[in-house]
Amino acid sequence: MRLPGIGACALGMIAVNAFENTSPFVFFSTSEILASSPQIATAASLSRTINIELGKCPSDIYLIVTQPGATAADYRSQHSTPYLRRSVSGEDKHVRSSFTVSEVLGEIDTTALAKTLEQQCGAGTLSIDASTGLFDIVDDMKPRIIKVDFPALPIGTDRSTASRTNDLFLSNLLDMLPSPNYTVIYTTTPASNDHHHTDFEPSMYEMDKTMSPLVHMDLKRDVSMYASTSGNSTNGISLPLFERYQYFTPGLFMGLVVGLLLLSILYVAISAVSSLQVSYASFDRENGPAAQKKLF
């Protein structure tokens, strides 16, 4: 019976697909906000936490940023989004509270967040299309909601460049705000299948259809990660040498450990052989049986 093994494989595939459909979330504010969240959360639970904090009206300006087609890997490099990294790492002294969620399952309803601010804080809404790069800041005393919609990140070599461009746009926008008291809700959505097929068509491996339906599973090789890796290699030419290459691999580490073990064994063997002591008299012929007969 292979049913338990098939069930375990199915559960593993469900878990992998769940992580593939996740995207990161970033929250930082110049006000003191004590909200936090685990590194893996659902969009519903995260929205409840954010709504509770936004209901307290902690800031004058609220930036609700939407970045489609993003993954957690897009924000791991310190060169892709330097301003966003500086804001959540504590380097920006104006930011007093922040938290991030690496994997958010589902999409956060930004319209509901804006509605909460409109009802409880009396804030007005201003939408900005980041693809045009044009925006007007209203200078008044009313709390303001600024919704920034970035275009979806492309697949390929331009992905890192688009991330840096959006990060620079966000930095310039925050510098032009009329009030230094702001809160940024940076939401992302996972890459859809349409984006993958329009920009890059990965080759798939289909299993033989003649297999039994009981054990047949659609296992496909997704080579989109290889394409993104090759694209990042061209953008990482300016990186330091130790960040572009990996010099201490697991194979090298195991080889060094085995080599040290063999050298220790060789040292013990040589020490044992060199410690043997034999007197010169044991090689003298007169000490044999013939020499004992001569004594009598």
WOFEN-V142849 format. One record per residue. N is the residue number from 1. RES is the residue in three letters. PSI is psi in radians with two decimals (* if undefined). OMEGA is omega in degrees with one decimal (* if undefined). Layout:
N_RES_PSI_OMEGA + N_RES_PSI_OMEGA
This chain:
1_MET_2.19_-179.3 + 2_ARG_0.18_-177.3 + 3_LEU_-0.75_177.6 + 4_PRO_-0.70_179.5 + 5_GLY_-0.68_178.5 + 6_ILE_-0.67_177.9 + 7_GLY_-0.70_178.2 + 8_ALA_-0.72_178.4 + 9_CYS_-0.70_179.4 + 10_ALA_-0.73_177.8 + 11_LEU_-0.69_178.2 + 12_GLY_-0.70_178.7 + 13_MET_-0.64_177.4 + 14_ILE_-0.72_179.7 + 15_ALA_-0.71_179.6 + 16_VAL_-0.76_179.4 + 17_ASN_-0.57_178.3 + 18_ALA_-0.71_179.4 + 19_PHE_-0.48_177.4 + 20_GLU_-0.49_-178.3 + 21_ASN_0.42_179.0 + 22_THR_2.85_178.9 + 23_SER_2.75_-176.0 + 24_PRO_2.91_178.0 + 25_PHE_2.43_-178.1 + 26_VAL_2.37_179.1 + 27_PHE_2.20_173.9 + 28_PHE_2.67_-173.4 + 29_SER_2.67_173.4 + 30_THR_-0.09_176.5 + 31_SER_2.89_-179.7 + 32_GLU_1.85_-179.9 + 33_ILE_2.25_-173.9 + 34_LEU_0.28_-178.7 + 35_ALA_2.59_177.6 + 36_SER_2.89_-178.4 + 37_SER_2.65_175.2 + 38_PRO_2.94_-177.3 + 39_GLN_-0.30_175.9 + 40_ILE_2.11_-176.8 + 41_ALA_2.77_174.6 + 42_THR_2.74_-179.5 + 43_ALA_-0.58_-178.8 + 44_ALA_-0.82_-179.4 + 45_SER_-0.66_179.1 + 46_LEU_-0.66_178.8 + 47_SER_-0.65_177.7 + 48_ARG_-0.74_179.0 + 49_THR_-0.73_-177.9 + 50_ILE_-0.71_-179.3 + 51_ASN_-0.63_178.5 + 52_ILE_-0.76_-178.9 + 53_GLU_-0.69_179.1 + 54_LEU_-0.45_177.4 + 55_GLY_-0.31_176.9 + 56_LYS_-0.08_179.0 + 57_CYS_1.09_-173.8 + 58_PRO_-0.28_-172.1 + 59_SER_3.02_175.3 + 60_ASP_-0.57_-178.1 + 61_ILE_2.38_-179.7 + 62_TYR_2.06_177.6 + 63_LEU_2.04_176.1 + 64_ILE_1.82_-174.5 + 65_VAL_2.38_177.1 + 66_THR_2.14_178.6 + 67_GLN_1.76_179.5 + 68_PRO_2.74_173.3 + 69_GLY_0.63_-176.9 + 70_ALA_2.68_174.4 + 71_THR_2.96_179.4 + 72_ALA_-0.49_-179.6 + 73_ALA_-0.41_-179.6 + 74_ASP_-0.28_-175.8 + 75_TYR_0.14_179.7 + 76_ARG_-0.53_179.7 + 77_SER_2.41_-179.2 + 78_GLN_-0.14_-179.1 + 79_HIS_-0.26_-176.5 + 80_SER_-0.82_179.9 + 81_THR_1.31_-175.7 + 82_PRO_-0.66_-178.5 + 83_TYR_-0.74_179.4 + 84_LEU_-0.69_178.0 + 85_ARG_-0.69_-179.6 + 86_ARG_-0.55_-178.1 + 87_SER_-0.67_-176.3 + 88_VAL_-0.18_-178.6 + 89_SER_-0.10_179.8 + 90_GLY_0.02_-180.0 + 91_GLU_-0.53_177.0 + 92_ASP_1.98_-175.8 + 93_LYS_-0.31_179.2 + 94_HIS_-0.46_-179.6 + 95_VAL_2.10_-175.6 + 96_ARG_-0.31_179.3 + 97_SER_2.54_179.8 + 98_SER_2.72_170.2 + 99_PHE_2.69_-178.1 + 100_THR_2.68_174.5 + 101_VAL_2.08_-175.3 + 102_SER_-0.70_-175.1 + 103_GLU_1.92_175.8 + 104_VAL_2.10_-179.6 + 105_LEU_1.97_-176.5 + 106_GLY_3.11_-178.8 + 107_GLU_2.34_178.6 + 108_ILE_2.31_-179.6 + 109_ASP_1.72_-179.5 + 110_THR_-0.46_177.7 + 111_THR_-0.68_177.9 + 112_ALA_-0.64_177.1 + 113_LEU_-0.75_178.5 + 114_ALA_-0.64_178.9 + 115_LYS_-0.65_177.1 + 116_THR_-0.74_179.3 + 117_LEU_-0.63_179.3 + 118_GLU_-0.70_-176.3 + 119_GLN_-0.72_-173.4 + 120_GLN_-0.40_-178.3 + 121_CYS_-0.13_-179.1 + 122_GLY_0.58_-177.0 + 123_ALA_2.56_173.7 + 124_GLY_2.74_-173.7 + 125_THR_2.36_175.7 + 126_LEU_2.13_-178.6 + 127_SER_2.45_-179.8 + 128_ILE_2.25_174.0 + 129_ASP_1.89_-175.0 + 130_ALA_-0.29_-179.6 + 131_SER_-0.50_177.8 + 132_THR_-0.49_178.9 + 133_GLY_0.17_-179.1 + 134_LEU_2.36_178.1 + 135_PHE_2.71_177.8 + 136_ASP_2.28_178.1 + 137_ILE_2.16_179.1 + 138_VAL_2.10_-177.8 + 139_ASP_1.59_175.6 + 140_ASP_3.11_-176.5 + 141_MET_0.05_-177.8 + 142_LYS_2.42_174.8 + 143_PRO_2.48_-171.6 + 144_ARG_2.40_172.2 + 145_ILE_2.12_178.5 + 146_ILE_1.97_179.8 + 147_LYS_2.11_-178.3 + 148_VAL_2.09_179.3 + 149_ASP_1.89_176.9 + 150_PHE_2.64_173.2 + 151_PRO_2.77_-178.9 + 152_ALA_2.48_178.7 + 153_LEU_2.34_179.3 + 154_PRO_2.88_176.7 + 155_ILE_2.13_178.1 + 156_GLY_-2.63_-172.2 + 157_THR_-0.38_-177.3 + 158_ASP_0.05_-175.2 + 159_ARG_-0.81_-179.9 + 160_SER_-0.64_178.2 + 161_THR_-0.70_178.3 + 162_ALA_-0.64_177.9 + 163_SER_-0.75_178.8 + 164_ARG_-0.66_179.4 + 165_THR_-0.76_177.9 + 166_ASN_-0.64_178.5 + 167_ASP_-0.69_177.4 + 168_LEU_-0.66_177.2 + 169_PHE_-0.76_178.8 + 170_LEU_-0.68_179.2 + 171_SER_-0.78_178.9 + 172_ASN_-0.62_179.3 + 173_LEU_-0.73_179.2 + 174_LEU_-0.56_178.0 + 175_ASP_-0.44_-176.9 + 176_MET_0.05_-178.9 + 177_LEU_2.50_-179.7 + 178_PRO_-0.29_-178.6 + 179_SER_2.42_177.7 + 180_PRO_-0.03_-178.6 + 181_ASN_1.75_-174.9 + 182_TYR_2.83_175.4 + 183_THR_2.32_-178.6 + 184_VAL_2.15_173.7 + 185_ILE_1.80_-173.8 + 186_TYR_1.79_-179.0 + 187_THR_2.64_177.4 + 188_THR_2.79_174.9 + 189_THR_2.55_-179.5 + 190_PRO_2.80_179.5 + 191_ALA_2.27_179.5 + 192_SER_2.90_179.8 + 193_ASN_-0.50_-180.0 + 194_ASP_-0.66_179.4 + 195_HIS_-0.66_-178.8 + 196_HIS_-0.67_-174.5 + 197_HIS_-0.50_179.7 + 198_THR_-0.63_-176.7 + 199_ASP_-0.60_-175.3 + 200_PHE_2.22_-177.7 + 201_GLU_1.72_-178.5 + 202_PRO_2.57_176.0 + 203_SER_2.41_-175.4 + 204_MET_2.64_175.3 + 205_TYR_2.04_-178.9 + 206_GLU_2.37_175.2 + 207_MET_2.75_-178.2 + 208_ASP_2.25_-177.1 + 209_LYS_-0.12_179.9 + 210_THR_-0.01_179.6 + 211_MET_2.82_179.9 + 212_SER_2.43_178.9 + 213_PRO_-0.36_-178.0 + 214_LEU_-0.64_-176.3 + 215_VAL_0.14_-178.2 + 216_HIS_2.19_176.7 + 217_MET_2.46_-178.9 + 218_ASP_1.61_177.5 + 219_LEU_2.10_-177.9 + 220_LYS_2.57_-179.6 + 221_ARG_1.98_179.3 + 222_ASP_1.95_-176.7 + 223_VAL_0.29_179.2 + 224_SER_-0.53_178.8 + 225_MET_-0.58_177.7 + 226_TYR_-0.61_178.6 + 227_ALA_-0.74_178.9 + 228_SER_-0.59_178.8 + 229_THR_-0.74_179.3 + 230_SER_-0.57_177.4 + 231_GLY_-0.64_179.3 + 232_ASN_-0.42_-179.0 + 233_SER_-0.55_177.6 + 234_THR_-0.54_178.9 + 235_ASN_-0.27_-176.4 + 236_GLY_0.35_-179.6 + 237_ILE_-0.57_-177.9 + 238_SER_0.00_180.0 + 239_LEU_2.76_175.3 + 240_PRO_2.83_-173.2 + 241_LEU_-0.69_-176.6 + 242_PHE_-0.19_175.0 + 243_GLU_-0.40_178.5 + 244_ARG_-0.53_-175.4 + 245_TYR_2.70_177.1 + 246_GLN_1.98_-175.0 + 247_TYR_-0.49_-176.2 + 248_PHE_1.56_-176.9 + 249_THR_2.86_176.2 + 250_PRO_-0.62_177.7 + 251_GLY_-0.71_177.5 + 252_LEU_-0.68_178.8 + 253_PHE_-0.76_178.5 + 254_MET_-0.65_177.4 + 255_GLY_-0.70_177.8 + 256_LEU_-0.69_179.5 + 257_VAL_-0.78_178.9 + 258_VAL_-0.68_178.5 + 259_GLY_-0.74_177.4 + 260_LEU_-0.63_178.2 + 261_LEU_-0.75_179.0 + 262_LEU_-0.65_178.0 + 263_LEU_-0.65_177.3 + 264_SER_-0.68_176.6 + 265_ILE_-0.74_178.8 + 266_LEU_-0.66_179.6 + 267_TYR_-0.73_178.8 + 268_VAL_-0.70_179.8 + 269_ALA_-0.79_-180.0 + 270_ILE_-0.68_178.4 + 271_SER_-0.67_179.7 + 272_ALA_-0.72_179.4 + 273_VAL_-0.72_-178.4 + 274_SER_-0.35_179.9 + 275_SER_-0.16_178.0 + 276_LEU_2.29_-179.1 + 277_GLN_2.16_179.5 + 278_VAL_2.24_-179.5 + 279_SER_2.69_179.2 + 280_TYR_-0.39_-179.0 + 281_ALA_-0.40_-179.7 + 282_SER_-0.28_178.6 + 283_PHE_0.07_179.7 + 284_ASP_2.31_-177.8 + 285_ARG_-0.46_-177.8 + 286_GLU_-0.22_-179.9 + 287_ASN_0.07_180.0 + 288_GLY_-2.93_179.6 + 289_PRO_-0.62_179.3 + 290_ALA_-0.64_-179.5 + 291_ALA_-0.55_178.8 + 292_GLN_-0.58_177.2 + 293_LYS_-0.59_179.8 + 294_LYS_-0.46_-178.9 + 295_LEU_-0.46_178.5 + 296_PHE_*_*
